[in-house]
């Protein structure tokens, strides 16, 4: 049922439909095991089919309870338990065990080195650490031995190479503690697109319900099958997909990391219905030589987000894979997704917006000075409020107060607009905004224009210091495969013909790769650092006298 048109950029919490449930992650798993005990719940999707392991829901719950009892032998409810490892089925079982034991998971990127690992373990005051021995030829066990003496709160480190012995070490008579839906379940460290990460403290209720609502909007029905390569230490893998699968009593096929050929094979082998991939992953799937020979008829919906998804990529995916598409938008501080396109949305809304807010969530586009909703179509800061609010940044009250205001609104740091139907468009990051000669310039608008140039594969626009104007505009370009690199004069002319002169970049930088987080988010602050350090070689158009604002 459609709402009345909005009169301002404010979306009230939607009532009716699926209700928010007071449920813990453990209760969600027990519910699924009771309803579908023999259904395939979890698959360790390693490359060699002979080495794949799988669990029914009965077996999954049993393994998770074993993990919980083993944890309780070593640690106490409320303790933070860090996991420093890539994706695996054991990772999933440990996550469920931590929730059943009333503890809090701290997810750590396995690519982190000693300084980054030490910071997170110390800041979170983790009592336990689970790790693998090596990752991509990096000796992780040696690093663990080095950091342990520096961390008085860390009681024990456990290697996944001793996983089976760990599972059997608990007391089978140990009672599991009571856990409340509003208890913390994860400390998810932000991706670090603007600097060093902060730990968002998340609760059971937020993760369980948000993941379920996303799955429903993506058309996932009872018994659906997620094929997942998103990293589990990121909110997309560690909550949105995994908990969504359990919510619909479905199957979760976990990959150790993204491999386009393997993902296509797993879709065929397990009749996969859904996946969440960032745009770079999606392009690799579409371009893989095995795609045409694989039976992908079970595929229903591709979800994507984390980075801008070009309209052409949406159309190509739908046409090539004969599937539906859903764009997700959100952030860790809101337990993941806050808005999503519906499968019935028009191609224009699918490609040009990030959909409408999820159920039971208030969203407004706020004036940056007054915090009041702006008129429809005007730009402002995207703010959210509802059951999805994080508890706060772990032991960072000042940073929490800077993000969650006195009225409970979470200020996401993203700029956007809202139309009369409630559809949201993201226009850029507030911290990305360039102020040139006192005029606000939004990089997203310039990036979307440059994406239309036939030779541009990807564009990132940043502000760089300028003595006269305060900031000047620089465009960092990756040329499309097979295309000749355009000249700065050609690109400047392309921009000047299509937008105001003061928005045209002055500096043009050509790169082969961009600095990104593990989840695929562009790290613009690193581009700025590289520019300031002279690492990036900038060119200037011959006709490029900076234009007045």
C-alpha positions as CSV (number, residue, x, y, z in Angstrom):
1,X,0.0,0.0,0.0
2,X,1.5,3.3,-1.1
3,X,1.8,6.2,1.3
4,X,0.6,9.7,0.8
5,X,3.2,11.9,-0.9
6,X,5.7,13.4,1.6
7,X,5.6,17.2,2.1
8,X,9.2,17.5,3.4
9,X,12.3,15.3,3.4
10,X,11.2,13.2,6.4
11,X,10.1,9.5,6.3
12,X,8.1,8.5,9.4
13,X,8.7,5.0,10.7
14,X,6.5,2.6,8.7
15,X,3.9,0.7,10.7
16,X,2.3,-2.6,9.9
17,X,3.7,-5.5,7.9
18,X,6.5,-7.4,9.4
19,X,7.0,-6.4,13.1
20,X,10.3,-5.9,14.9
21,X,10.9,-9.0,16.9
22,X,12.5,-9.1,20.4
23,X,14.9,-11.9,19.5
24,X,18.5,-12.9,20.1
25,X,20.7,-14.5,17.5
26,X,20.7,-17.7,19.5
27,X,16.9,-17.7,19.7
28,X,16.8,-17.2,15.9
29,X,19.0,-20.3,15.3
30,X,17.0,-22.4,17.8
31,X,13.8,-21.3,16.0
32,X,15.2,-22.4,12.7
33,X,16.5,-25.7,14.1
34,X,13.1,-26.5,15.6
35,X,11.2,-25.7,12.4
36,X,13.6,-27.3,9.8
37,X,15.9,-29.6,11.8
38,X,17.1,-31.6,8.7
39,X,17.4,-28.7,6.3
40,X,20.9,-27.8,5.0
41,X,22.0,-24.8,7.0
42,X,25.7,-24.2,6.4
43,X,28.2,-25.1,3.8
44,X,31.9,-24.5,3.9
45,X,32.3,-23.5,0.2
46,X,36.0,-24.3,-0.3
47,X,37.3,-24.8,-3.9
48,X,37.7,-28.6,-3.7
49,X,34.2,-30.2,-3.6
50,X,35.7,-33.3,-1.8
51,X,36.8,-31.1,1.1
52,X,33.5,-29.3,1.6
53,X,31.7,-29.7,4.9
54,X,28.1,-29.1,5.6
55,X,25.7,-28.9,8.6
56,X,21.9,-29.3,8.9
57,X,20.2,-26.9,11.3
58,X,20.3,-29.6,14.0
59,X,24.0,-30.1,13.5
60,X,24.6,-26.3,13.3
61,X,22.9,-25.6,16.6
62,X,24.8,-28.5,18.2
63,X,28.1,-27.2,17.0
64,X,27.3,-23.6,18.2
65,X,26.3,-24.9,21.6
66,X,29.6,-26.8,21.9
67,X,31.4,-23.6,21.0
68,X,29.5,-21.7,23.6
69,X,30.3,-24.2,26.4
70,X,34.0,-24.2,25.4
71,X,34.0,-20.4,25.5
72,X,32.4,-20.4,29.0
73,X,35.2,-22.6,30.3
74,X,37.7,-19.9,29.4
75,X,35.8,-16.6,29.5
76,X,32.8,-14.9,31.1
77,X,29.5,-13.5,29.7
78,X,30.1,-10.0,28.5
79,X,33.7,-10.6,27.5
80,X,34.8,-9.4,24.1
81,X,36.1,-12.2,21.9
82,X,38.2,-11.2,18.8
83,X,38.3,-13.2,15.6
84,X,41.3,-12.5,13.3
85,X,40.7,-14.8,10.4
86,X,39.2,-15.0,6.9
87,X,35.8,-16.5,6.1
88,X,35.1,-20.1,7.0
89,X,32.3,-22.2,8.4
90,X,34.2,-22.4,11.7
91,X,34.0,-18.6,11.8
92,X,30.2,-18.8,11.5
93,X,29.9,-21.5,14.2
94,X,32.2,-19.4,16.6
95,X,30.0,-16.3,15.9
96,X,26.9,-18.3,17.0
97,X,28.7,-19.7,20.0
98,X,29.8,-16.3,21.2
99,X,26.1,-15.1,21.0
100,X,24.9,-18.2,22.9
101,X,27.5,-17.6,25.6
102,X,26.4,-14.0,26.1
103,X,29.7,-12.7,24.9
104,X,30.6,-10.0,22.3
105,X,32.4,-10.6,19.0
106,X,35.1,-8.3,17.9
107,X,35.6,-8.8,14.1
108,X,39.2,-8.1,12.9
109,X,40.4,-7.9,9.3
110,X,42.9,-10.7,8.7
111,X,44.9,-8.4,6.5
112,X,45.7,-6.2,9.5
113,X,49.3,-6.2,10.8
114,X,50.6,-6.1,14.4
115,X,50.0,-2.4,15.0
116,X,46.4,-2.5,13.7
117,X,45.6,-5.8,15.5
118,X,47.1,-4.5,18.8
119,X,45.1,-1.3,18.6
120,X,41.8,-3.1,18.2
121,X,42.5,-5.7,20.9
122,X,43.5,-3.0,23.3
123,X,40.7,-0.6,22.5
124,X,38.1,-3.3,22.7
125,X,39.7,-4.8,25.8
126,X,39.3,-8.2,24.2
127,X,39.6,-11.2,26.6
128,X,40.0,-13.8,23.9
129,X,41.5,-14.0,20.4
130,X,40.8,-16.7,17.7
131,X,43.1,-16.6,14.8
132,X,44.5,-18.7,11.9
133,X,48.3,-19.4,11.8
134,X,49.0,-17.7,8.5
135,X,47.2,-15.7,5.8
136,X,48.6,-15.0,2.3
137,X,52.1,-15.9,3.5
138,X,51.8,-13.7,6.6
139,X,52.8,-15.4,9.8
140,X,49.9,-14.5,12.1
141,X,50.8,-16.9,15.0
142,X,54.2,-15.1,15.5
143,X,52.3,-11.7,15.6
144,X,49.9,-13.1,18.2
145,X,52.9,-14.2,20.3
146,X,54.4,-10.7,20.0
147,X,51.3,-8.7,21.0
148,X,50.0,-11.0,23.8
149,X,52.4,-9.7,26.5
150,X,51.3,-6.1,25.7
151,X,47.6,-6.8,26.3
152,X,46.8,-7.4,30.0
153,X,43.1,-7.9,29.3
154,X,43.8,-10.8,26.8
155,X,43.5,-14.0,28.7
156,X,44.0,-16.5,25.9
157,X,44.6,-16.9,22.2
158,X,43.2,-20.0,20.3
159,X,44.3,-21.1,16.9
160,X,41.7,-22.4,14.4
161,X,44.2,-25.2,13.8
162,X,43.1,-26.5,17.2
163,X,39.4,-25.9,16.5
164,X,38.1,-29.5,17.0
165,X,39.9,-29.9,20.3
166,X,38.5,-26.5,21.4
167,X,34.9,-27.6,20.6
168,X,35.3,-30.7,22.7
169,X,36.8,-28.9,25.6
170,X,33.7,-27.5,27.1
171,X,31.6,-29.0,30.0
172,X,28.5,-30.7,28.4
173,X,26.6,-30.0,31.6
174,X,27.4,-26.2,31.5
175,X,24.2,-24.2,31.4
176,X,24.1,-21.3,28.9
177,X,23.4,-17.9,30.3
178,X,20.3,-15.8,29.7
179,X,20.8,-13.3,26.8
180,X,18.6,-10.2,26.1
181,X,17.7,-9.0,22.6
182,X,19.2,-5.6,23.5
183,X,22.5,-7.0,24.8
184,X,25.6,-6.3,22.7
185,X,26.6,-9.0,20.3
186,X,29.3,-7.4,18.1
187,X,31.9,-4.6,18.0
188,X,32.2,-3.9,14.3
189,X,35.0,-1.6,13.5
190,X,34.2,1.0,10.8
191,X,35.9,0.5,7.4
192,X,38.3,3.4,7.8
193,X,37.3,5.5,4.8
194,X,38.0,8.7,6.7
195,X,40.7,7.6,9.1
196,X,41.4,5.0,11.9
197,X,38.4,2.8,12.7
198,X,36.0,3.2,15.6
199,X,34.2,0.2,17.1
200,X,30.4,0.3,16.7
201,X,28.7,-1.6,19.5
202,X,25.8,-3.5,18.0
203,X,22.9,-5.5,19.7
204,X,21.1,-8.7,18.8
205,X,17.8,-7.1,18.1
206,X,19.3,-4.7,15.5
207,X,21.2,-7.3,13.6
208,X,18.5,-10.0,13.6
209,X,15.7,-7.8,12.4
210,X,17.6,-5.7,9.9
211,X,19.0,-8.8,8.2
212,X,15.5,-10.3,8.0
213,X,14.0,-7.1,6.5
214,X,16.7,-7.0,3.9
215,X,16.2,-10.6,2.9
216,X,12.4,-10.1,2.6
217,X,12.8,-7.0,0.4
218,X,15.2,-8.9,-1.8
219,X,12.5,-11.5,-2.3
220,X,14.2,-14.3,-0.2
221,X,11.6,-16.9,0.8
222,X,11.6,-19.9,3.0
223,X,14.7,-22.1,2.3
224,X,16.5,-19.5,0.1
225,X,20.2,-20.0,-0.5
226,X,22.8,-17.3,0.0
227,X,26.2,-17.7,-1.7
228,X,28.4,-15.3,0.2
229,X,31.9,-14.0,-0.4
230,X,31.6,-10.8,1.5
231,X,34.1,-10.8,4.4
232,X,32.6,-11.9,7.7
233,X,34.5,-9.2,9.6
234,X,32.4,-6.6,7.7
235,X,28.8,-5.9,8.4
236,X,27.7,-7.1,5.0
237,X,29.0,-10.6,5.5
238,X,29.0,-10.9,9.3
239,X,25.3,-9.9,9.7
240,X,23.3,-8.8,6.6
241,X,23.7,-12.1,4.7
242,X,24.4,-14.7,7.4
243,X,21.6,-13.7,9.7
244,X,19.2,-13.1,6.8
245,X,19.7,-16.8,5.7
246,X,18.9,-18.1,9.2
247,X,15.9,-15.8,9.5
248,X,14.3,-17.5,6.4
249,X,15.5,-21.0,7.5
250,X,17.7,-21.0,4.4
251,X,21.2,-22.2,3.5
252,X,24.3,-20.1,3.9
253,X,27.2,-21.1,1.6
254,X,30.3,-19.3,2.9
255,X,33.3,-18.7,0.6
256,X,36.8,-18.2,2.0
257,X,37.2,-15.1,-0.2
258,X,35.9,-13.9,-3.5
259,X,36.6,-16.0,-6.5
260,X,34.3,-15.4,-9.5
261,X,34.7,-18.9,-11.0
262,X,34.1,-20.6,-7.7
263,X,31.1,-18.5,-6.9
264,X,29.5,-19.4,-10.3
265,X,30.2,-23.1,-9.5
266,X,28.6,-22.8,-6.0
267,X,25.5,-21.2,-7.5
268,X,25.1,-24.2,-9.8
269,X,26.0,-26.8,-7.1
270,X,23.7,-25.5,-4.3
271,X,21.0,-23.8,-6.4
272,X,21.9,-20.4,-5.0
273,X,19.1,-17.8,-5.0
274,X,20.8,-14.7,-3.6
275,X,24.1,-13.0,-3.2
276,X,25.5,-9.6,-2.0
277,X,28.5,-8.4,-4.0
278,X,30.2,-5.0,-4.5
279,X,30.4,-3.7,-8.1
280,X,33.9,-4.9,-8.7
281,X,32.8,-8.5,-7.8
282,X,29.7,-8.2,-10.0
283,X,31.8,-7.2,-13.0
284,X,34.1,-10.1,-12.4
285,X,31.1,-12.5,-12.4
286,X,29.7,-11.1,-15.6
287,X,33.0,-11.2,-17.4
288,X,34.2,-14.7,-16.2
289,X,34.6,-17.2,-19.0
290,X,32.7,-19.9,-17.0
291,X,29.5,-17.9,-16.7
292,X,27.9,-19.1,-19.9
293,X,28.5,-22.7,-19.2
294,X,27.1,-22.7,-15.6
295,X,23.5,-23.4,-14.8
296,X,22.4,-20.2,-13.0
297,X,18.7,-20.7,-13.4
298,X,18.2,-20.7,-9.6
299,X,19.5,-17.2,-9.2
300,X,16.8,-14.8,-8.2
301,X,18.3,-11.6,-6.8
302,X,21.7,-9.8,-6.9
303,X,22.2,-7.3,-4.1
304,X,24.9,-4.7,-4.3
305,X,26.1,-1.6,-2.5
306,X,29.1,-0.2,-0.5
307,X,30.1,1.8,-3.6
308,X,28.1,3.6,-6.4
309,X,26.5,1.1,-8.7
310,X,26.4,2.5,-12.3
311,X,23.0,2.3,-14.0
312,X,24.6,0.5,-17.0
313,X,25.9,-2.2,-14.6
314,X,22.4,-2.7,-13.2
315,X,20.9,-3.1,-16.6
316,X,23.6,-5.4,-17.8
317,X,23.2,-7.7,-14.8
318,X,19.5,-8.0,-15.1
319,X,19.8,-8.8,-18.9
320,X,22.7,-11.1,-18.6
321,X,21.8,-13.1,-15.6
322,X,18.0,-13.0,-16.0
323,X,17.7,-12.0,-12.3
324,X,16.3,-9.2,-10.2
325,X,18.4,-6.4,-8.6
326,X,18.4,-4.6,-5.3
327,X,20.6,-1.7,-4.2
328,X,21.5,-1.6,-0.5
329,X,22.6,1.5,1.4
330,X,23.6,2.0,5.1
331,X,26.4,1.9,7.5
332,X,27.8,-0.2,10.4
333,X,26.4,2.3,13.0
334,X,22.9,1.4,11.9
335,X,23.5,-2.4,12.0
336,X,24.0,-2.4,8.3
337,X,21.3,-1.4,5.8
338,X,18.9,1.6,6.2
339,X,17.4,1.8,2.8
340,X,16.9,-0.6,-0.1
341,X,15.3,-0.7,-3.5
342,X,12.4,-3.1,-4.0
343,X,12.4,-5.7,-6.8
344,X,9.4,-3.9,-8.3
345,X,11.1,-0.5,-8.5
346,X,11.6,0.9,-11.9
347,X,15.0,0.6,-13.7
348,X,15.5,4.4,-13.1
349,X,14.8,4.1,-9.4
350,X,17.0,1.0,-9.2
351,X,20.0,2.7,-10.8
352,X,19.6,6.3,-9.6
353,X,18.5,5.9,-6.0
354,X,19.1,3.7,-3.0
355,X,15.4,3.0,-2.5
356,X,13.2,3.8,0.5
357,X,13.9,3.2,4.2
358,X,13.5,-0.2,5.8
359,X,10.5,-0.9,8.0
360,X,10.3,0.8,11.4
361,X,13.0,3.3,10.7
362,X,12.8,7.1,10.6
363,X,14.9,8.9,8.0
364,X,15.3,12.6,7.3
365,X,17.5,14.8,5.1
366,X,18.6,17.4,7.6
367,X,19.7,21.0,7.2
368,X,23.3,21.1,8.3
369,X,22.7,24.1,10.5
370,X,19.3,23.7,12.0
371,X,19.0,19.9,11.8
372,X,15.4,20.3,10.5
373,X,14.2,18.4,7.5
374,X,15.0,20.2,4.2
375,X,12.4,20.8,1.5
376,X,11.9,17.8,-0.9
377,X,14.7,17.5,-3.5
378,X,17.2,19.7,-1.5
379,X,20.5,18.3,-0.3
380,X,21.2,17.8,3.3
381,X,22.7,15.3,5.8
382,X,21.1,11.8,5.9
383,X,20.0,11.0,9.5
384,X,18.3,7.9,10.9
385,X,16.5,6.9,14.1
386,X,15.0,3.7,15.3
387,X,15.6,0.2,16.8
388,X,18.6,0.0,14.4
389,X,20.6,2.6,16.3
390,X,23.9,1.3,17.5
391,X,24.5,1.3,21.3
392,X,27.4,3.6,20.7
393,X,31.1,3.6,19.8
394,X,32.8,1.2,22.3
395,X,34.2,3.3,25.1
396,X,34.3,6.4,23.0
397,X,31.6,8.7,24.5
398,X,32.8,11.9,22.8
399,X,32.7,10.3,19.3
400,X,29.3,8.7,20.1
401,X,27.8,12.1,21.0
402,X,29.2,13.5,17.8
403,X,27.3,10.9,15.8
404,X,24.1,10.4,17.8
405,X,22.4,13.7,18.8
406,X,20.3,14.4,21.9
407,X,17.1,13.4,20.0
408,X,18.5,10.0,19.0
409,X,19.2,10.8,15.4
410,X,22.3,9.1,13.9
411,X,24.1,11.5,11.6
412,X,25.5,9.2,8.9
413,X,27.9,11.7,7.4
414,X,26.4,11.1,4.0
415,X,24.7,13.9,1.9
416,X,21.6,13.1,0.0
417,X,18.1,14.1,-1.2
418,X,14.6,12.6,-0.8
419,X,11.7,12.9,-3.1
420,X,7.9,12.9,-2.4
421,X,7.8,9.1,-2.5
422,X,10.6,8.7,0.0
423,X,13.3,7.6,-2.4
424,X,16.8,8.6,-1.3
425,X,19.6,9.7,-3.5
426,X,23.1,9.8,-2.1
427,X,25.0,12.8,-3.3
428,X,28.3,12.2,-1.5
429,X,30.0,12.2,1.9
430,X,29.8,15.3,4.0
431,X,33.6,15.1,4.6
432,X,34.1,14.7,0.9
433,X,32.4,18.0,0.2
434,X,34.8,20.5,-1.5
435,X,34.5,24.2,-0.5
436,X,36.1,26.2,-3.3
437,X,36.0,30.0,-2.9
438,X,33.1,29.6,-0.4
439,X,31.0,27.5,-2.8
440,X,30.0,24.0,-1.8
441,X,30.9,21.4,-4.5
442,X,29.8,17.8,-4.3
443,X,32.2,15.3,-5.8
444,X,29.5,12.7,-6.5
445,X,27.9,14.9,-9.1
446,X,31.2,15.3,-11.0
447,X,32.0,11.6,-10.7
448,X,28.7,10.6,-12.2
449,X,29.3,12.9,-15.1
450,X,32.8,11.5,-15.7
451,X,31.4,8.0,-15.6
452,X,29.5,8.8,-18.8
453,X,32.8,9.4,-20.7
454,X,33.4,6.4,-22.9
455,X,37.1,6.1,-21.8
456,X,36.5,6.4,-18.1
457,X,36.3,3.2,-16.2
458,X,36.1,4.7,-12.7
459,X,36.4,8.3,-11.4
460,X,37.0,9.7,-7.9
461,X,36.9,13.4,-7.3
462,X,38.7,15.0,-4.3
463,X,39.5,18.4,-2.9
464,X,43.1,19.4,-2.6
465,X,44.6,22.5,-0.9
466,X,44.8,25.7,-2.9
467,X,46.2,29.0,-1.6
468,X,43.8,31.2,-3.6
469,X,40.6,29.2,-3.5
470,X,41.0,27.2,-0.3
471,X,40.4,24.0,-2.2
472,X,40.7,23.0,-5.8
473,X,39.2,20.0,-7.6
474,X,41.2,17.0,-8.6
475,X,39.8,14.0,-10.6
476,X,41.5,10.6,-10.2
477,X,40.7,8.4,-13.2
478,X,41.1,4.7,-14.1
479,X,40.8,4.3,-17.8
480,X,38.4,1.6,-19.1
481,X,40.1,-1.6,-20.3
482,X,40.8,-1.4,-24.1
483,X,40.3,2.4,-24.2
484,X,43.0,5.0,-25.0
485,X,43.8,7.4,-22.1
486,X,42.0,10.7,-22.8
487,X,43.9,14.0,-22.4
488,X,43.2,16.5,-19.6
489,X,42.0,19.0,-22.3
490,X,39.5,16.4,-23.6
491,X,38.1,15.6,-20.2
492,X,37.9,19.2,-19.2
493,X,36.0,20.1,-22.4
494,X,33.7,17.1,-21.7
495,X,32.9,18.5,-18.2
496,X,32.6,22.2,-19.3
497,X,30.0,21.3,-21.9
498,X,27.8,19.6,-19.3
499,X,28.2,21.4,-16.0
500,X,29.1,24.8,-14.5
501,X,32.7,25.9,-15.1
502,X,33.6,26.1,-11.4
503,X,32.8,22.4,-11.0
504,X,35.3,21.3,-13.6
505,X,38.4,19.6,-12.2
506,X,41.7,21.4,-12.5
507,X,44.0,18.5,-11.8
508,X,43.8,15.2,-13.7
509,X,45.4,12.0,-12.3
510,X,45.5,8.6,-14.0
511,X,45.9,5.5,-11.9
512,X,45.7,1.7,-12.4
513,X,44.1,1.0,-9.0
514,X,42.4,2.9,-6.1
515,X,43.0,2.5,-2.4
516,X,39.9,0.6,-1.0
517,X,38.9,-1.1,2.2
518,X,38.4,-4.9,2.3
519,X,34.7,-4.3,1.6
520,X,35.4,-2.4,-1.5
521,X,34.8,1.2,-0.2
522,X,37.0,3.8,-1.8
523,X,39.4,5.5,0.7
524,X,39.5,9.1,-0.5
525,X,41.5,10.2,2.4
526,X,44.4,8.1,1.1
527,X,44.1,9.7,-2.3
528,X,44.4,13.1,-0.6
529,X,47.4,11.9,1.4
530,X,49.1,10.6,-1.8
531,X,48.4,13.9,-3.6
532,X,49.9,15.9,-0.7
533,X,53.0,13.6,-0.6
534,X,53.5,14.0,-4.4
535,X,52.9,10.3,-5.0
536,X,50.1,11.0,-7.5
537,X,51.3,12.6,-10.7
538,X,48.8,15.3,-11.6
539,X,48.3,16.9,-15.0
540,X,46.7,20.2,-15.8
541,X,44.7,21.0,-19.0
542,X,46.4,23.6,-21.2
543,X,43.3,25.8,-21.0
544,X,42.9,25.4,-17.3
545,X,42.8,28.7,-15.7
546,X,40.7,28.0,-12.6
547,X,37.2,29.4,-13.0
548,X,35.6,31.7,-10.3
549,X,32.9,30.1,-8.2
